[in-house]
Amino acid sequence: MAYTAQPLDRYEGHRIILKAIHYFSEHYAEALTIPKLSRDLRISLIHLETAFDLLKGKTAHQALIDYRLSRLCDQMSHDPSAHIGQLLARCGLQDEGHSLFSAFHHANEAFISCFGIDLVEFHQQCCLAELARLERPQGPVSDDSAPLHGTPSDQTRLMTRFHRPA
């Protein structure tokens, strides 16, 4: 008897996507394939791919890559001193059978298409942000009379239509 896929309703599709994304969050660093995801979640591959296609406009594999790239951004911004190769491996973006150069090339292309910035440029921005955080004075500002950044001057505040000078 041949398997015939039943149509997915919207609720079921969202439920499948939520289960898959939860699975991504727990296993993104592992060597994960979509057929393995399908087996582990006990969801047919057809239903899994249909749910992602109809509700997300991408394949389940593309969604996994996007999830891994988001984790790469998080890890890079929290630990900019880490080597990019280590971060790629931590996020499941470097297969054991591929060289670091090949993994970096594929991850960089995906990163650019997903976020619009080169992986090295983003890493440099994270390093600069970390440097700025380290150079910032620690503790509260002692001068309470100093104006906040973005606070309009008294003259500008008086020129608004709600505060016209008399």
C-alpha angles and dihedrals in degrees: 000000000000122000115245117195116233117222115262121237118216094255093052091047092053091046090053092049092049091051091049094048091048088052089049089054092056100039108026094115092054128084094270128178127188093238088054089049089051092051095045093049092041091231120133115252089235092055092045094051093041092053092051093044096048099038104029102025092230140082122266088248091054089049090052092050090049090050091050091048090052090052088048089055091049094049093044092052093047096044109023092162091066118103113257090233091057091049092050090053093046090054097047093250096121118067119206091237095056130072122246089249092055092046091049092049093052093042091048093052091048091045092053093048092046101041106014095237133096116254093236092048091051090048090051090050089052090051091050091048091050090049090051090050090051093048094049113103112257122233132027123319108259097211107079092181094063111111119245118249110266094022109137118238119253090254093052091046090054092052096062118106091249095052107039115165114252 
